[in-house]
Structures are given as C-alpha cells and as structure tokens.
C-alpha cells in the first residue's frame, strides 16, 4: 500500500511529466520514471507509468494524418523495439534493480548531454533498414529495463531528418507500443499488480492536467529555454539516481 505522502509524490511526478509533454511533445515516460525512481524505486516507477504513457501516446497519435505513412516506413524499427521489451523487462527478475536504476541514470545523462550539445546523427536512406532494426532492438531492451524509450530510439528517428509532422506520430507509436508491451510483461512477472494498475490509471488525471498546463505554457515560453532547463534537470536527476544506486 502507498501512504498519502507517496500518493502525493506520484501525483506530482505525473503533473510534472505531463507538463513537460505538453510543452515539448514528449518526455512523459522518462520524466515520470526518473522522478519516481529517485523517490520510490525503479520497479514502482515502471509499474506506475504504464497507463498514463499508453493512453496519452495513443491519444496523441491516433488522429495523426501521417500515422499510416509513419507505420509503413518504420514498421521494422517499431516491431523490433516492441519485441525486445520482453527480455529487457524480464531482466528485472534476475538482474540487481539498483544496477538497472544506474542504467536509467546513465541513459538520462547521455540524452541530456547529447541534446545540449545539439548532437545529431545523419543516417542515409540506404542504411535506414538495418540501422532501424538495431536501434529498435536496443531501444526495446532499454525500455524494458528502465522505462525510457528515448535512447537510442528518438535519436535514431531524429537522425533520419524527419519533418515534425512525421516525427511526432513515429515517436508516439514508439512510446505507446513499448509502454503497452511493458505493461503486459510487467504484469506477467508480477511487478504490475492490481493496486499499481489502479493507481497508474488514477495518475492519468494529473498527467492530463499537466499536459494542458504545458500546452498553455508552450504559447508563452521559449521552447528552446524550456528544453535547456529540462535537459539540465534530467542530467542532475540522472546523477542523483546513479549515486542513490551505488551508495
């Protein structure tokens, strides 16, 4: 059972994660899992993020006019990512959770540094198929272990030079499909329980409120400034998670 203070932390984590998603269009799973891992532990973070991540990303992409085109182009990348979530999440049953928490911290720091440095790969069309398969497999495994699909998934999609109208549905499908498979796998191995499922469903409320706040803030704030603050915050949070895991 979660006590009132822990429930308040969960609500705050999803309010913040929803706000980030509302402003920049992504980041709910990574931000929510990072905040929850720093306070309640990795397995709690993974179990609680599944419903808000599934629903918000399905909602975000369902009516995209570019959904079918994105699916036709990225089906191999997406399918390998979804399949590899299973062994990644299964690792939670035999690998030290503190070690996997440290992996999450490293992923957050690497992504923050790459983003702040404006690091961007460029993958030519002739290499897209095999690079997509490898990136998808790595993304799925990391998602299963940490809940974050950003590295290398988002970096791969950005490396293709996709226009925003195609990039957003591709990311939404990646986050949503991986979250659904993660939820099913965590349920199978006993990490997602009836209690966490109820609380995860309730967490939709602060997540959606946060998205609305973020969308309104996006009209007033400089997105580039918000992103810089976000990446520095993720870097510090990743460092804290690593220190918490090793000390």
C-alpha positions as CSV (number, residue, x, y, z in Angstrom):
1,X,0.0,0.0,0.0
2,X,1.1,3.5,-0.7
3,X,0.8,6.1,2.1
4,X,-0.6,9.6,1.5
5,X,2.8,11.1,1.1
6,X,3.8,8.6,-1.6
7,X,0.5,9.2,-3.4
8,X,1.2,12.9,-3.4
9,X,4.7,12.2,-4.9
10,X,3.1,10.1,-7.6
11,X,0.6,12.8,-8.5
12,X,3.3,15.5,-8.5
13,X,5.6,13.3,-10.7
14,X,2.9,12.9,-13.4
15,X,1.8,16.5,-13.2
16,X,5.4,17.5,-13.9
17,X,5.8,14.8,-16.6
18,X,2.6,15.8,-18.2
19,X,3.6,19.4,-18.3
20,X,6.9,18.5,-20.0
21,X,5.0,16.5,-22.6
22,X,2.6,19.4,-23.1
23,X,5.4,21.8,-23.9
24,X,7.9,19.7,-25.9
25,X,5.6,16.9,-27.1
26,X,7.5,14.0,-25.5
27,X,9.2,13.0,-22.2
28,X,6.4,11.7,-20.0
29,X,7.8,8.1,-19.5
30,X,11.4,9.3,-19.0
31,X,10.5,12.2,-16.6
32,X,7.9,10.2,-14.6
33,X,10.1,7.1,-14.3
34,X,13.1,9.2,-13.3
35,X,11.2,11.2,-10.7
36,X,9.5,8.0,-9.3
37,X,12.8,6.0,-9.4
38,X,14.5,8.8,-7.4
39,X,11.8,8.6,-4.7
40,X,10.0,5.2,-4.8
41,X,12.4,3.0,-6.7
42,X,12.7,1.7,-10.3
43,X,10.1,-1.1,-10.2
44,X,7.5,1.2,-8.7
45,X,8.3,3.8,-11.3
46,X,7.9,1.3,-14.2
47,X,4.6,-0.1,-12.8
48,X,3.0,3.3,-12.3
49,X,4.0,4.9,-15.6
50,X,2.4,2.3,-17.9
51,X,-1.2,3.6,-18.1
52,X,-0.6,7.3,-18.5
53,X,2.1,6.6,-21.1
54,X,-0.1,4.2,-23.1
55,X,-3.2,6.4,-23.0
56,X,-1.5,9.8,-23.7
57,X,0.6,8.5,-26.6
58,X,-2.2,6.6,-28.2
59,X,-4.4,9.7,-27.9
60,X,-1.6,11.9,-29.3
61,X,-1.1,9.7,-32.4
62,X,-4.5,8.2,-33.1
63,X,-5.7,11.1,-35.3
64,X,-2.4,12.0,-36.9
65,X,-2.9,12.2,-40.7
66,X,0.7,10.8,-41.1
67,X,0.1,7.7,-38.9
68,X,-0.1,5.2,-41.7
69,X,2.8,6.6,-43.6
70,X,4.9,6.6,-40.5
71,X,3.9,3.0,-39.7
72,X,4.8,1.8,-43.2
73,X,8.2,3.4,-43.1
74,X,9.2,2.5,-39.5
75,X,7.4,-0.9,-39.0
76,X,10.7,-2.8,-38.6
77,X,12.1,-0.3,-36.1
78,X,8.9,-0.3,-34.1
79,X,8.4,-4.1,-34.2
80,X,11.9,-4.9,-33.1
81,X,11.6,-2.4,-30.3
82,X,8.3,-3.9,-29.0
83,X,9.6,-7.5,-29.1
84,X,12.8,-6.6,-27.3
85,X,10.8,-5.0,-24.4
86,X,10.1,-8.6,-23.3
87,X,13.7,-9.7,-22.5
88,X,14.5,-6.3,-21.2
89,X,11.7,-6.3,-18.7
90,X,12.3,-9.9,-17.8
91,X,15.8,-8.9,-16.7
92,X,14.2,-7.2,-13.7
93,X,13.6,-10.7,-12.3
94,X,17.3,-11.7,-12.2
95,X,19.4,-8.5,-12.5
96,X,20.1,-6.3,-9.5
97,X,17.5,-3.5,-9.6
98,X,20.0,-1.0,-8.3
99,X,22.2,-1.7,-11.3
100,X,19.3,-1.1,-13.7
101,X,18.5,2.1,-11.8
102,X,22.0,3.1,-12.5
103,X,21.5,2.3,-16.2
104,X,18.5,4.6,-16.2
105,X,20.6,7.4,-14.7
106,X,23.3,6.9,-17.4
107,X,20.6,7.0,-20.2
108,X,19.2,10.2,-18.8
109,X,22.7,11.9,-18.6
110,X,23.7,10.8,-22.1
111,X,20.5,12.0,-23.6
112,X,20.7,15.3,-21.8
113,X,24.4,15.9,-22.9
114,X,23.6,14.9,-26.5
115,X,20.7,17.3,-26.6
116,X,22.5,20.2,-25.0
117,X,25.4,19.7,-27.4
118,X,23.0,19.5,-30.4
119,X,24.4,16.2,-31.3
120,X,22.7,14.6,-34.2
121,X,23.5,11.6,-36.4
122,X,22.6,11.6,-40.0
123,X,21.7,8.1,-41.4
124,X,21.4,8.0,-45.2
125,X,18.3,6.2,-46.6
126,X,20.4,3.2,-47.8
127,X,21.3,2.4,-44.2
128,X,17.9,3.1,-42.6
129,X,16.6,-0.5,-42.6
130,X,19.4,-2.2,-40.7
131,X,20.1,0.8,-38.5
132,X,16.4,0.8,-37.7
133,X,16.4,-2.8,-36.7
134,X,19.5,-2.4,-34.5
135,X,18.2,0.8,-32.9
136,X,14.8,-0.8,-32.3
137,X,16.2,-3.8,-30.6
138,X,18.4,-1.6,-28.3
139,X,15.5,0.7,-27.6
140,X,13.2,-2.1,-26.7
141,X,15.7,-3.7,-24.3
142,X,16.5,-0.4,-22.6
143,X,12.8,0.4,-22.4
144,X,12.1,-2.9,-20.7
145,X,14.9,-2.4,-18.1
146,X,14.4,1.4,-17.5
147,X,11.1,2.5,-19.0
148,X,12.8,5.1,-21.2
149,X,12.5,4.8,-25.0
150,X,14.5,7.9,-25.8
151,X,17.9,6.3,-26.2
152,X,18.6,5.3,-28.9
153,X,15.0,5.4,-30.3
154,X,14.4,9.1,-30.5
155,X,18.0,9.8,-31.6
156,X,17.5,7.3,-34.5
157,X,14.3,8.9,-35.6
158,X,15.8,12.4,-35.4
159,X,18.8,11.1,-37.5
160,X,16.5,10.5,-40.4
161,X,15.8,14.2,-40.8
162,X,12.0,13.6,-40.5
163,X,9.7,16.6,-40.6
164,X,7.8,17.3,-37.4
165,X,4.6,16.1,-38.9
166,X,6.1,12.6,-39.4
167,X,8.5,12.6,-36.3
168,X,5.7,13.2,-33.8
169,X,3.5,10.2,-34.7
170,X,6.6,8.0,-35.1
171,X,7.7,8.9,-31.5
172,X,4.1,8.5,-30.3
173,X,3.9,5.0,-31.7
174,X,7.2,4.1,-30.3
175,X,6.4,5.3,-26.8
176,X,2.8,3.9,-26.8
177,X,3.6,0.5,-28.3
178,X,6.6,-0.1,-26.0
179,X,4.5,1.0,-23.0
180,X,1.8,-1.5,-23.8
181,X,4.2,-4.3,-24.2
182,X,6.0,-3.2,-21.0
183,X,2.7,-3.2,-19.1
184,X,1.9,-6.8,-20.3
185,X,5.3,-8.1,-19.5
186,X,5.5,-6.5,-16.0
187,X,2.0,-7.9,-15.3
188,X,3.2,-11.3,-16.3
189,X,6.2,-11.2,-14.0
190,X,4.3,-9.7,-11.1
191,X,5.6,-6.2,-11.0
192,X,2.3,-4.6,-12.2
193,X,-0.3,-5.6,-9.6
194,X,-4.0,-4.7,-9.2
195,X,-3.1,-1.9,-6.8
196,X,-0.4,-0.3,-9.0
197,X,-2.8,-0.6,-12.0
198,X,-5.5,1.3,-10.2
199,X,-3.0,4.0,-9.1
200,X,-1.5,4.2,-12.5
201,X,-4.9,4.7,-14.0
202,X,-5.7,7.4,-11.4
203,X,-2.4,9.1,-12.4
204,X,-3.9,9.9,-15.7
205,X,-5.7,12.8,-14.1
206,X,-2.6,14.8,-13.0
207,X,-0.8,13.7,-16.3
208,X,-3.6,15.2,-18.4
209,X,-3.8,18.3,-16.3
210,X,-0.1,18.7,-16.7
211,X,-0.4,18.3,-20.5
212,X,-3.0,21.1,-20.6
213,X,-0.7,23.3,-18.4
214,X,2.2,22.5,-20.7
215,X,0.3,23.3,-23.9
216,X,-0.7,26.7,-22.5
217,X,2.9,27.4,-21.3
218,X,4.2,26.5,-24.7
219,X,2.4,29.5,-26.1
220,X,4.2,31.8,-23.7
221,X,7.6,30.3,-23.0
222,X,10.6,29.9,-25.2
223,X,10.7,26.2,-26.1
224,X,14.5,26.3,-26.5
225,X,14.9,27.8,-23.0
226,X,12.5,25.2,-21.5
227,X,14.4,22.4,-23.2
228,X,17.7,23.6,-21.8
229,X,16.3,23.7,-18.3
230,X,14.7,20.3,-18.8
231,X,18.0,18.7,-20.0
232,X,20.0,20.2,-17.1
233,X,17.3,18.9,-14.7
234,X,17.4,15.4,-16.3
235,X,21.2,15.4,-16.0
236,X,21.1,16.2,-12.3
237,X,18.3,13.7,-11.8
238,X,20.3,11.0,-13.6
239,X,23.3,11.7,-11.4
240,X,21.2,11.5,-8.3
241,X,19.7,8.2,-9.4
242,X,23.2,6.8,-10.1
243,X,24.5,8.0,-6.7
244,X,21.4,6.5,-5.0
245,X,22.1,3.2,-6.7
246,X,25.7,2.9,-5.7
247,X,25.8,4.4,-2.2
